[in-house]
Structure formats: structure tokens, C-alpha cells
Amino acid sequence: MDIKKLESEIRSLQSKLYALGKETNAYSSGEILQLSQELDEKIIMHQKIQLSMKE
């Protein structure tokens, strides 16, 4: 996966989570949890790419 595209997706997910968090105090909301999980996965992929580029 292209690292620039991945970084863009991470920023987009962060923005969505921030906006959704401002709308509700129910952090156990399924939508928030789903977005958070997707963001975590993208961040892990990004870190793996960065590590492989350093080697």
C-alpha cells in the first residue's frame, strides 16, 4: 500500500472520530468503536511500512 495514501486515510479517520466524538458522549457507540479499530489497523500498517523502509 502507498504510504501517502495510508497517511491520508489515517488523517481522514482521525477527523471522522473527532467530529463524531464532538457529537456524542457515548464513547461505547458502535460507530466510534468501529472507526477507532479501523484507525488502529491503519496506524499499525503505517508503522510496519516505516520500519521496513528503515531496514
C-alpha atoms as one frame of an Amber mdcrd trajectory, in Angstrom:
protein
   0.000   0.000   0.000   1.215   3.510  -0.808   2.341   5.260   2.375   0.960
   8.656   1.267  -2.479   7.131   0.669  -2.302   5.407   4.035  -1.394   8.680
   5.770  -4.344  10.352   4.064  -6.690   7.595   5.244  -5.354   7.941   8.799
  -5.980  11.700   8.804  -9.472  11.159   7.425 -10.326   8.605  10.100  -8.933
  10.879  12.817 -11.139  13.717  11.571 -14.219  11.489  11.468 -13.557  10.261
  15.012 -13.049  13.807  16.266 -16.287  15.014  14.656 -18.234  12.025  15.926
 -16.783  12.470  19.407 -17.963  16.081  19.477 -21.496  14.945  18.593 -21.876
  12.381  21.361 -20.633  11.495  24.800 -21.438   7.820  24.264 -17.932   6.566
  23.527 -19.173   2.992  23.610 -21.108   3.794  20.438 -20.613   1.088  17.811
 -19.680   3.631  15.159 -16.940   5.149  17.310 -15.545   1.744  18.185 -15.564
   0.659  14.549 -13.773   3.816  13.378 -11.279   3.524  16.207 -10.492  -0.080
  15.306 -10.025   0.829  11.638  -7.745   3.708  12.625  -5.665   1.401  14.829
  -5.224  -1.042  11.954  -4.116   1.744   9.571  -1.637   3.100  12.115  -0.128
  -0.352  12.618   0.217  -0.819   8.839   1.863   2.617   8.623   4.341   1.737
  11.360   5.210  -1.557   9.671   5.845   0.238   6.358   8.039   2.808   8.051
  10.060   0.090   9.797  10.555  -1.822   6.560  11.763   1.364   4.837  14.422
   1.878   7.532  15.875  -1.600   7.083
